[in-house]
Amino acid sequence: MMQRKILFWSITVALGGFLFGFDTAVISGAEQSIQELWQLTVIEHGLTVSIALIGTVLGALFGGIPSDAIGRKNTLFWIGVLYLVSAVGSALATDWYSFLFFRFIGGIGVGASSVAAPMYISEIAPADRRGRMVGMFQFNIVLGILIAYLSNYLLKDAGSSAWRWMLGVEAVPALAFVSLMLLVPKSPRWLVVKRGAVDEARAVLMQINPQTADAELKAIIASKGTPQTGISTSRLFSKQYSFPVMLAILFAVFNQVSGINAIIYYAPRIFEMTGLGKESALLSTTGIGVVNLLFTMIGLNLIDRVGRKRLMLVGSVGLILTLGLVARAFYVENFSGMMVPLCLFAYIAFFAMSQGAVIWVFISEIFPNQVRAGGQALGSFTHWIMAAGIAFIFPYITANLGAGNTFMIFAGMMVLQLLFVWRIMPETKGMALESVGRKTAAPADLKSEKVLEGYTTKTY
């Protein structure tokens, strides 16, 4: 019964990830029709595709504020309202400017959900299952992407208003999310650290596991009340938090310089560049969604067994190889058969089982309770500002540098990611959140000694 409750809460919150993925990918089937409808220039077209990402940047930047002020649960409820309004408004937009506005507020919902949802799940999940449970958020993201691709394919022949239907169907899961969020409890760690509501937090912990509730409550209270070397624990950018801040920023940057969102947003266009017809390109894009879903499931099944770091090492090598092969195909213009689609499917597989499965889990773990909302917001903000920038400039750099050079740049970035994972990234598998927080929040006077024993031997 207890496990079923936690699973229900996690699935409900992870539904925000489904809306995240659907909203992110659905534009891929509509962007060319919208460009033709309103006769958009290349710059206007790039803005149309990336406007939701601009909103996502703001949602991620400020998502930690309501998550701390009104709680993770209430923040997620209002995120669902934003998704609902965005879906209906985008589908009914009568001009380019109103379309931009509604896509923008949907992007705010995406950004804020990438802060609040993983954080909520990490704060209610048992340590030995936290990777898989937080990973459900990522699973739902890729499920949303797949359903968006399938929906776009099925609605492609719906006439001149096909793009409106593509965007409008998101209203159905958005309404379900808003309704179900009323049934989940508040985060016990938020209740203690931000509200001092110890009794209410204990009631939630008793629902999760009565045998460990009191011990876990004591650990949460201790993490709130223990000062570290006299530095205010509310200051995310103080020296004691420099290590998790660096980890979150670098992890988020590498996630996007892999080119993942450029490929997801422009997949039909990339496939058409290789000679596939429009219908075949849309169908191949659906294949990307299927591969993404399957290998995300594989990553989530492995993340609590083999650990976050090993998945990232394998994934980084695979991304380097597949991006290099795609670049080579464009250099020599060898588009015979399914060479490029198959390489991109392999690329998605490696990304899904590594970066895709790990990012939201890892960022939600590495910050202490006092600054987790701010730290999650920082990681999400970095992720989305990079995503917005790459989606905006991808058509331009592809047109000016060529597709071969563009994919080779992505491959080079993955070489740097491999070095980061190998030399710097810590392993957080199986550790209680309070234990991770104590280890990553280094003493302020630590200068050049071994940091985080069991994590890394690099110096500060």
Secondary structure, 3 states (H helix, E strand, C coil): CHHHHHHHHHHHHHHHHHHHHHHHHCHHHHHHHHHHHCCCCHHHHHHHHHHHHHHHHHHHHHCHHHHHHCCHHHHHHHHHHHHHHHHHHHHHCCCHHHHHHHHHHHHHHHHHHHHHHHHHHHHHCCHHHHHHHHHHHHHHHHHHHHHHHHHHHHHCCCHHHHHHHHHHCCHHHHHHHHHHHHHCCCCHHHHHHHHCCHHHHHHHHHHHCCCCHHHHHHHHHHHHHCCECCECCCCCCCHHHHHHHHHHHHHHHHHHHCCHHHHHHHHHHHHHHCCCCHHHHHHHHHHHHHHHHHHHHHHHHHCCCCCHHHHHHHHHHHHHHHHHHHHHHHHHCCCCCCHHHHHHHHHHHHHHHHHHHHHHHHHHHCCCHHHHHHHHHHHHHHHHHHHHHHHHHHHHHHHHHCHHHHHHHHHHHHHHHHHHHHHCCCCCCCCCHHHHHHHHCCCCCCCCCCCCCCCCCCCC
